[in-house]
Amino acid sequence: MDNLGQNIRQKREKKQMTIEDLSAKTKISVAVLRDIENGKFDRYKGDEAYVKMYLKKISQALEMDGEQLTEQYIELTREIELEELKEKEIQEDHNEEIVNKGKKFSFKAPQLTRKPSVYEDKSHVTIIRAAIILVLVCLVIVVIWFGFYATRTQSDDPVKPDNQLTVEGNVETTPPDNQPSNSGNNGNQSQTTQGTVEFTRNDFLDYNFKLPADAQTFTLKVEYNAPCWAQMRVNDEIYDQFVSKIYHENEDDETETVELTFNVSDFESLDLRNGNNRGHRYYINNQEIPLTDEDINTNQDRPVDFILTLEKE
């Protein structure tokens, strides 16, 4: 995976282009371009079609062979799948070995040194044997359960983190102020100005926004209207001021709102990974981001990335 990303980076640097220049030319966020150049394609499992489209745009901008890049990416995805299959087979063989060892394990009856005539009542021996058999059965069940659970934990689906109790910023539960405004256009590079914030749609759930020239900070607000696990990356790093957890965990509860404030000078891009996209709404400085019908009516059964990139003067 590194070779493909390294080739793209070397070609970009040879053309004396920064990653921001390439982002402006391809309309691909800086965060996604960094993932591609760093070979982090495993983050986009299930989104191969979008990665191919990104590679096509990059090849056009850098005058590279688009078909060759696509073939290299397809070969890499095959390698990833083979590695995962090998790991799964190794784990299954390990689990089967543990189970077989448990089945072969047995105790021999103790040899009594005294005469049998002294122990005419041997009910206690029967009880001991029954207890040993019960322990062995429980051991086999535990081994089988452990093997099944270990296999399940290899899934890429996000899990609910624990021991995360606090977060800097305002996290509150409030009813929605108004209904969602789906005024965006179905298509890429659509531009909408609401009040003092200007939004530009680059791609599926990928937006640029522009603040007033004198703005030093801005506020991002997310309204979760359905149970959803979420994690945030800012400038391609895990953002520890955002609690990674399941929001709106109970569907009977009111809308759960997360509100965070960022410094303009320190902010480049944001990647909010949600377990689903069931009618959530996003605001910058209390102005709703105009999602298109394509962004809203997406597959509800897989994680989606909502990308925001700040355009600076």
PLY file of the C-alpha trace (Angstrom):
ply
format ascii 1.0
element vertex 313
property float x
property float y
property float z
element edge 312
property int vertex1
property int vertex2
end_header
0.00 0.00 0.00
2.93 2.32 0.76
4.28 2.05 -2.82
1.07 3.39 -4.36
0.88 6.29 -1.92
4.63 6.98 -2.24
4.36 7.14 -6.04
1.58 9.72 -5.77
3.51 11.77 -3.20
6.71 11.70 -5.28
4.82 12.76 -8.41
3.16 15.62 -6.51
6.47 16.80 -5.05
8.13 16.54 -8.46
5.51 18.94 -9.79
6.25 21.20 -6.79
2.66 20.99 -5.57
1.65 21.06 -1.91
-1.05 18.70 -0.67
-3.30 21.75 -0.32
-2.70 22.60 -4.01
-3.67 19.05 -4.99
-6.77 19.26 -2.79
-7.86 22.49 -4.47
-7.28 21.02 -7.92
-9.04 17.68 -7.33
-11.69 18.87 -4.82
-10.60 16.02 -2.52
-10.14 16.85 1.15
-6.63 17.13 2.57
-7.41 14.39 5.10
-8.32 11.88 2.37
-5.26 12.81 0.28
-3.02 12.24 3.29
-4.58 8.83 3.88
-3.94 7.89 0.24
-0.32 9.10 0.27
0.29 7.30 3.58
-1.21 4.08 2.23
-4.05 3.99 4.77
-6.52 2.35 2.39
-7.79 0.01 5.13
-9.80 2.95 6.49
-11.96 2.89 3.36
-12.98 -0.74 3.36
-16.43 -0.88 1.79
-15.84 2.44 -0.03
-13.63 1.08 -2.83
-15.71 2.82 -5.51
-14.97 6.22 -3.97
-11.26 5.46 -3.66
-11.14 4.55 -7.38
-12.82 7.86 -8.20
-10.27 9.72 -6.02
-7.39 7.95 -7.78
-8.82 8.94 -11.17
-8.96 12.61 -10.13
-5.42 12.45 -8.72
-4.06 10.81 -11.89
-5.61 13.56 -14.01
-4.21 16.32 -11.79
-0.69 14.79 -11.66
-0.69 13.47 -15.27
-0.31 9.86 -14.14
-1.65 6.66 -15.67
-5.12 6.38 -14.11
-5.66 2.78 -15.19
-2.35 1.73 -13.69
-3.17 3.40 -10.38
-6.57 1.69 -10.31
-5.01 -1.73 -11.06
-2.46 -1.22 -8.27
-5.26 -0.33 -5.84
-7.32 -3.39 -6.87
-4.27 -5.62 -6.33
-3.74 -4.05 -2.89
-7.35 -4.70 -1.86
-6.86 -8.33 -2.88
-3.75 -8.54 -0.73
-5.65 -7.08 2.23
-8.43 -9.65 1.80
-5.91 -12.50 1.57
-4.14 -11.32 4.72
-7.44 -11.16 6.59
-8.36 -14.67 5.41
-4.98 -16.02 6.51
-5.33 -14.42 9.94
-8.84 -15.85 10.28
-7.65 -19.35 9.31
-4.76 -19.15 11.81
-7.16 -18.06 14.55
-9.62 -20.84 13.71
-6.82 -23.46 13.75
-5.67 -22.12 17.11
-9.19 -22.31 18.53
-9.66 -25.85 17.21
-6.36 -26.90 18.80
-7.49 -25.51 22.16
-10.82 -27.35 21.90
-9.08 -30.63 20.97
-6.73 -30.33 23.91
-9.73 -29.80 26.18
-11.43 -32.94 24.82
-8.31 -35.09 25.30
-7.79 -33.92 28.88
-8.87 -36.53 31.50
-8.25 -37.62 35.06
-7.41 -41.12 36.18
-9.28 -42.60 39.11
-7.19 -42.41 42.32
-5.59 -45.60 43.50
-6.80 -46.46 46.99
-4.07 -47.98 49.12
-6.33 -49.51 51.74
-8.33 -52.66 51.37
-11.61 -52.39 49.44
-13.43 -54.07 52.28
-12.83 -51.04 54.47
-14.75 -48.78 52.01
-17.95 -50.55 51.30
-19.76 -47.19 50.84
-18.05 -45.46 47.84
-20.65 -42.77 47.17
-18.07 -40.03 47.74
-15.96 -41.43 44.87
-18.96 -41.21 42.55
-19.55 -37.60 43.59
-15.91 -36.70 42.91
-16.04 -38.28 39.46
-19.27 -36.43 38.64
-17.72 -33.12 39.77
-14.64 -33.74 37.62
-16.79 -34.49 34.56
-18.82 -31.31 35.19
-15.64 -29.23 35.42
-14.38 -30.69 32.12
-17.69 -29.95 30.38
-17.59 -26.34 31.64
-13.98 -26.02 30.49
-14.88 -27.16 26.96
-17.83 -24.73 26.84
-15.58 -21.84 27.95
-12.94 -22.71 25.32
-15.56 -22.87 22.55
-17.09 -19.57 23.65
-13.68 -17.90 23.79
-12.86 -19.10 20.28
-16.19 -17.82 18.94
-15.81 -14.45 20.68
-12.21 -14.00 19.48
-13.38 -14.58 15.90
-16.20 -12.07 16.29
-13.86 -9.35 17.58
-11.94 -9.35 14.29
-14.85 -7.51 12.67
-14.20 -3.93 11.46
-17.47 -2.65 12.84
-16.86 -0.01 15.50
-17.32 -1.01 19.14
-18.52 1.07 22.02
-15.50 2.50 23.93
-15.61 2.58 27.72
-13.93 4.51 30.53
-14.48 7.80 28.68
-16.38 9.93 31.07
-15.49 13.56 30.32
-14.97 15.86 27.37
-14.01 19.50 27.02
-16.74 21.48 25.31
-20.51 21.48 25.64
-22.38 18.18 25.28
-26.05 18.55 26.03
-29.39 16.95 25.27
-31.88 19.38 23.75
-34.87 19.09 21.45
-34.22 20.02 17.79
-34.67 23.72 17.05
-36.14 23.14 13.61
-36.60 20.58 10.89
-33.61 19.68 8.60
-33.14 21.91 5.59
-32.18 19.78 2.57
-31.58 22.71 0.23
-28.35 21.37 -1.32
-28.08 20.24 -4.93
-27.50 16.62 -6.00
-24.01 16.92 -7.43
-20.43 17.78 -6.62
-18.90 21.24 -6.08
-22.19 22.92 -5.20
-21.76 26.20 -3.32
-24.16 27.69 -0.79
-23.79 30.80 1.33
-25.80 30.97 4.53
-25.33 34.14 6.55
-21.59 34.56 7.13
-20.48 30.98 6.35
-19.97 29.78 2.75
-20.28 26.04 2.05
-18.91 24.14 -0.96
-19.79 20.49 -1.59
-16.83 18.50 -2.97
-18.23 15.00 -2.92
-20.42 12.63 -0.92
-20.51 14.03 2.67
-17.38 16.07 1.86
-17.69 19.85 2.31
-15.45 22.91 2.39
-16.48 25.95 4.40
-15.25 29.52 4.48
-15.51 31.85 7.47
-15.37 35.66 7.60
-11.86 37.02 7.26
-11.73 38.28 10.86
-12.98 35.01 12.44
-10.63 33.59 15.07
-12.82 30.72 16.29
-15.85 28.80 15.09
-18.34 26.39 16.65
-19.34 22.98 15.28
-22.64 21.52 16.46
-23.89 17.99 15.69
-27.46 16.86 16.40
-27.84 13.09 16.69
-31.44 12.09 15.99
-30.93 8.30 16.21
-28.59 5.92 18.06
-25.15 6.29 16.46
-21.56 5.44 17.44
-19.17 8.30 16.54
-15.46 9.12 16.51
-13.73 12.36 15.42
-10.33 13.07 13.82
-9.03 16.65 13.51
-6.05 17.36 11.28
-5.76 13.58 10.76
-5.35 12.93 14.51
-7.85 11.45 17.00
-9.56 14.42 18.70
-9.62 13.62 22.42
-12.04 16.45 23.24
-14.77 14.55 21.41
-16.14 11.55 23.33
-16.18 8.42 21.18
-19.37 6.64 22.23
-22.93 5.82 21.18
-24.96 9.05 21.01
-28.75 9.13 21.38
-28.43 5.60 22.74
-32.12 5.35 23.62
-34.43 6.15 20.69
-37.06 7.41 23.15
-34.72 10.18 24.37
-34.62 13.68 22.94
-32.07 14.68 20.32
-28.50 14.56 21.70
-26.35 17.55 20.76
-22.55 17.87 20.73
-21.04 21.34 20.47
-17.29 22.05 20.16
-15.26 25.22 19.56
-12.09 25.33 17.41
-9.38 27.91 16.79
-9.21 28.91 13.12
-5.40 29.14 13.17
-5.03 25.52 14.38
-7.74 23.92 12.23
-7.32 22.38 8.77
-9.82 19.55 8.35
-12.16 17.30 10.30
-13.31 13.72 9.75
-16.38 12.67 11.76
-16.93 8.90 11.45
-20.50 7.87 12.27
-21.87 4.36 12.57
-24.83 5.47 10.43
-26.28 8.62 8.87
-29.89 8.54 10.05
-31.04 12.13 9.79
-28.24 13.77 11.79
-27.80 17.54 11.32
-24.61 19.57 11.34
-24.09 23.29 12.05
-21.20 25.76 11.89
-21.75 28.88 13.98
-25.42 27.76 14.30
-25.82 27.73 10.49
-26.97 24.34 9.19
-24.75 22.68 6.59
-26.97 22.17 3.49
-26.75 18.40 2.94
-28.02 17.11 -0.41
-30.56 14.32 -0.90
-27.69 12.01 -1.85
-25.93 12.76 1.46
-29.09 12.16 3.48
-30.47 9.07 1.70
-27.35 6.96 2.16
-26.97 3.33 3.26
-27.90 3.21 6.94
-26.10 -0.08 7.73
-22.46 0.93 7.38
-20.13 3.58 8.86
-19.86 6.88 6.94
-17.30 9.69 7.10
-18.42 13.32 7.21
-15.49 15.50 6.11
-15.15 19.26 6.68
-12.22 21.28 5.33
-11.64 24.95 6.22
-10.78 27.28 3.33
-8.36 29.95 4.48
-7.33 33.14 2.78
0 1
1 2
2 3
3 4
4 5
5 6
6 7
7 8
8 9
9 10
10 11
11 12
12 13
13 14
14 15
15 16
16 17
17 18
18 19
19 20
20 21
21 22
22 23
23 24
24 25
25 26
26 27
27 28
28 29
29 30
30 31
31 32
32 33
33 34
34 35
35 36
36 37
37 38
38 39
39 40
40 41
41 42
42 43
43 44
44 45
45 46
46 47
47 48
48 49
49 50
50 51
51 52
52 53
53 54
54 55
55 56
56 57
57 58
58 59
59 60
60 61
61 62
62 63
63 64
64 65
65 66
66 67
67 68
68 69
69 70
70 71
71 72
72 73
73 74
74 75
75 76
76 77
77 78
78 79
79 80
80 81
81 82
82 83
83 84
84 85
85 86
86 87
87 88
88 89
89 90
90 91
91 92
92 93
93 94
94 95
95 96
96 97
97 98
98 99
99 100
100 101
101 102
102 103
103 104
104 105
105 106
106 107
107 108
108 109
109 110
110 111
111 112
112 113
113 114
114 115
115 116
116 117
117 118
118 119
119 120
120 121
121 122
122 123
123 124
124 125
125 126
126 127
127 128
128 129
129 130
130 131
131 132
132 133
133 134
134 135
135 136
136 137
137 138
138 139
139 140
140 141
141 142
142 143
143 144
144 145
145 146
146 147
147 148
148 149
149 150
150 151
151 152
152 153
153 154
154 155
155 156
156 157
157 158
158 159
159 160
160 161
161 162
162 163
163 164
164 165
165 166
166 167
167 168
168 169
169 170
170 171
171 172
172 173
173 174
174 175
175 176
176 177
177 178
178 179
179 180
180 181
181 182
182 183
183 184
184 185
185 186
186 187
187 188
188 189
189 190
190 191
191 192
192 193
193 194
194 195
195 196
196 197
197 198
198 199
199 200
200 201
201 202
202 203
203 204
204 205
205 206
206 207
207 208
208 209
209 210
210 211
211 212
212 213
213 214
214 215
215 216
216 217
217 218
218 219
219 220
220 221
221 222
222 223
223 224
224 225
225 226
226 227
227 228
228 229
229 230
230 231
231 232
232 233
233 234
234 235
235 236
236 237
237 238
238 239
239 240
240 241
241 242
242 243
243 244
244 245
245 246
246 247
247 248
248 249
249 250
250 251
251 252
252 253
253 254
254 255
255 256
256 257
257 258
258 259
259 260
260 261
261 262
262 263
263 264
264 265
265 266
266 267
267 268
268 269
269 270
270 271
271 272
272 273
273 274
274 275
275 276
276 277
277 278
278 279
279 280
280 281
281 282
282 283
283 284
284 285
285 286
286 287
287 288
288 289
289 290
290 291
291 292
292 293
293 294
294 295
295 296
296 297
297 298
298 299
299 300
300 301
301 302
302 303
303 304
304 305
305 306
306 307
307 308
308 309
309 310
310 311
311 312
